[in-house]
Amino acid sequence: MIVIPASREMQALALEHMRSGRRIGLVPTMGFLHEGHISLVRIAKEHSDLVVLTSFVNPTQFGPQEDFSRYPRDNERDDALCRQAGVDIVFRPSPHDIYGRDHSVYVDETSLSSGLCGRFRPGHFRGVVTIVAKLFNITMPHAAVFGRKDAQQARVIEQMARDLNFPVKIVVAPIVRESDGLAMSSRNAYLSPSERIRAAGIYASLLLVERLYADGVTETAVLVERLRSEIVSRAQPDEIQYVEAVDYGTLKPVDTVKDATLIAVAVKIGQTRLIDNILLLAGT
Ligand code: AMP
């Protein structure tokens, strides 16, 4: 495994691999890796001949009041995990390498990114779409893997790849959870022991809604209201940003569960913002 710190070098190597007919599988991350990230590496391997994992805490996707400067980092541990998982290349550029002083071009998605997290994190998806477009150009992947943990992000990237004609297969991977159901996230490291226990209440509440749906409740107002009250009592969040039922394709609210309906939540437990979701499929 090699670690590459410069985009020029990364792009030259990617070109070389591409010309030799080797398919690159890309796993974009912000580092501080956990089993969720490693599951994406395994999936990337199924779609490629070599895996590039990018580790970059992207400043442009953080708001001014957000946690950019204190986002957890541990490069040595990340490299050991990558080596173990069979990553071929870790691309870990500096912010300066990615955004030159006179950087002035951004990529904006104008529909899917407006609701859900977009309402609470203005500019976030512009930062995400811009960095992913740049990473596609730098690493020239055949396939890129994203987690459904960040379902809105995955949909926005799918749309970007389609609308901007990136020749990349976008693969969306299932959510990996801790044993008590909490979705794995680098930000879970912020939680105090008592907050960590409350955080498990988010998924417990989502599971309850999944059961209600299995029992025949399809009206999303009922499901969302129940979910909200379960989250309040089980997770005791300090803030509920949203609890919504949206169509997985358009990310627009739906009245009843049809096709694929995403039940998505964003809450704050203490200072830590956590998101999670389940996908309800009609006819199942
Ligand atoms: P991050 O480092 O948090 O920006 O995440 C990098 C990638 O890993 C994104 O595509 C995330 O959706 C994905 N990811 C993060 N947590 C999980 C998880 N618990 N299960 C599956 N994928 C995840």
Boltz pocket constraint, residues with backbone or C-beta under 6 A from the ligand:
constraints:
  - pocket:
      binder: B
      contacts: [[A, 28], [A, 29], [A, 30], [A, 31], [A, 36], [A, 37], [A, 39], [A, 40], [A, 145], [A, 146], [A, 147], [A, 148], [A, 149], [A, 150], [A, 173], [A, 174], [A, 175], [A, 176], [A, 177], [A, 183], [A, 184], [A, 185], [A, 186]]
      max_distance: 6.0
